[in-house]
Amino acid sequence: MSFDEEWSTARATAAANVSMRLNHVPADPGGGTAGGDLEINQDHIGAIGSEAYKLHTRLLTDGKHAATATGEAAGALTKESFGSGAALQKVATMWESQVKTLVAACANISNGLNYSLSSHAKEEQQLHADFTTSAIDKYLK
């Protein structure tokens, strides 16, 4: 079977298995308030920040575990005049760059969420302190 015949068969099979396609979003997709406000509690934020930190920590080591072997393989291939040596080194350099970007993103997420939790807690304390010393509090008692 040629590629064109196989491709035609695959396209026909895929088209036959499609039963429904959405071209719009329902008026009320659910999952939240009618106003579409985002609600999240501090436990959720803490859990997300914790997972981002764990991923950050693992990526620092696991993202580099093949760096030495890859560099040696690229060097050996290049030494033997194989063009794949330079290509392998390029892949390794790109991988390292992408791991660094991902590590930085995880750190930003973790640090940002930790800052948000801390900042929110301080604001809540300040509001509570301001409210308990205000004239409104005296009228509510």
C-alpha positions in Angstrom: 0.0 0.0 0.0 1.4 3.4 -1.0 1.6 6.3 1.4 -1.2 8.1 -0.5 -3.5 5.1 -0.2 -2.7 4.7 3.5 -3.2 8.4 4.1 -6.6 8.3 2.3 -7.7 5.4 4.4 -6.6 7.1 7.6 -8.5 10.3 6.7 -11.6 8.4 5.8 -11.5 6.4 9.0 -11.0 9.6 11.1 -13.8 11.4 9.2 -16.2 8.4 9.9 -15.4 8.5 13.6 -16.3 12.1 14.1 -19.8 12.3 15.6 -20.1 15.9 16.8 -18.2 19.2 16.5 -18.8 22.2 18.6 -18.5 25.6 17.0 -19.6 27.6 20.1 -19.4 27.8 23.8 -22.6 27.2 25.8 -24.2 30.3 27.3 -23.6 29.0 30.9 -20.6 26.7 30.9 -20.9 26.1 34.6 -18.1 25.5 37.1 -18.4 28.9 38.7 -20.7 31.8 39.6 -23.0 33.4 37.0 -20.7 36.4 36.9 -17.7 34.3 35.9 -15.7 35.4 38.9 -12.6 33.3 39.7 -12.7 31.7 43.1 -9.8 29.9 44.7 -9.0 29.4 48.3 -5.6 29.6 50.0 -5.3 25.9 50.3 -5.5 25.5 46.5 -3.0 28.3 46.0 -0.6 26.7 48.5 -1.0 23.3 46.9 -0.2 24.7 43.4 2.8 26.6 44.8 4.0 23.5 46.5 3.8 21.4 43.3 5.5 24.1 41.3 8.4 24.1 43.9 8.6 20.2 43.7 8.8 20.3 40.0 11.4 23.1 40.1 13.5 21.0 42.5 13.2 17.9 40.4 14.0 19.7 37.1 17.2 21.1 38.5 18.6 17.5 38.7 16.5 15.3 36.4 16.6 17.8 33.5 20.3 17.5 33.4 20.9 13.8 33.9 21.8 13.0 30.3 23.9 16.2 29.7 27.2 14.5 30.2 26.5 11.4 28.1 24.9 13.5 25.3 27.9 15.9 25.3 30.3 12.9 25.1 28.3 11.3 22.3 28.2 14.5 20.3 31.9 15.0 20.7 32.7 11.4 19.6 30.4 11.7 16.6 31.9 15.0 15.6 35.5 13.6 16.1 34.6 10.8 13.7 33.3 13.4 11.1 29.6 12.5 11.5 27.3 15.4 10.9 24.9 14.0 13.5 27.5 15.0 16.2 26.8 18.7 15.6 23.1 18.1 15.4 23.1 16.2 18.7 25.0 19.0 20.3 22.4 21.5 19.0 19.6 19.3 20.4 21.4 19.2 23.8 21.9 23.0 23.8 18.2 23.5 23.0 17.2 21.0 25.7 19.3 22.8 28.3 17.8 26.1 27.3 14.3 24.8 27.5 14.9 23.2 30.9 16.3 26.5 32.2 13.2 28.3 31.0 10.9 25.7 32.6 12.9 25.8 35.9 12.6 29.6 35.9 8.9 29.4 35.2 8.3 27.0 38.0 10.3 29.3 40.4 8.2 32.2 39.3 4.9 30.4 39.8 6.0 29.1 43.3 7.4 32.4 44.4 4.5 34.4 43.0 1.9 32.2 44.7 3.9 32.3 48.0 4.0 36.1 47.7 0.3 36.3 47.0 -0.5 34.1 50.1 1.7 36.2 52.3 0.5 39.5 50.9 -3.1 38.5 51.2 -2.6 37.4 54.8 -1.0 40.7 55.7 -3.8 42.7 54.0 -6.4 40.6 55.9 -4.6 41.3 59.2 -4.4 45.1 58.4 -8.1 45.2 57.4 -9.1 43.4 60.6 -7.0 45.8 62.7 -8.4 48.8 60.9 -11.9 47.6 61.3 -11.7 46.8 65.0 -10.4 50.3 65.8 -12.9 52.1 63.6 -16.1 53.8 64.7 -18.2 51.3 62.7 -17.1 48.5 65.0 -18.4 50.4 68.0 -21.9 50.6 66.4 -21.9 46.9 65.5 -21.4 45.8 69.0 
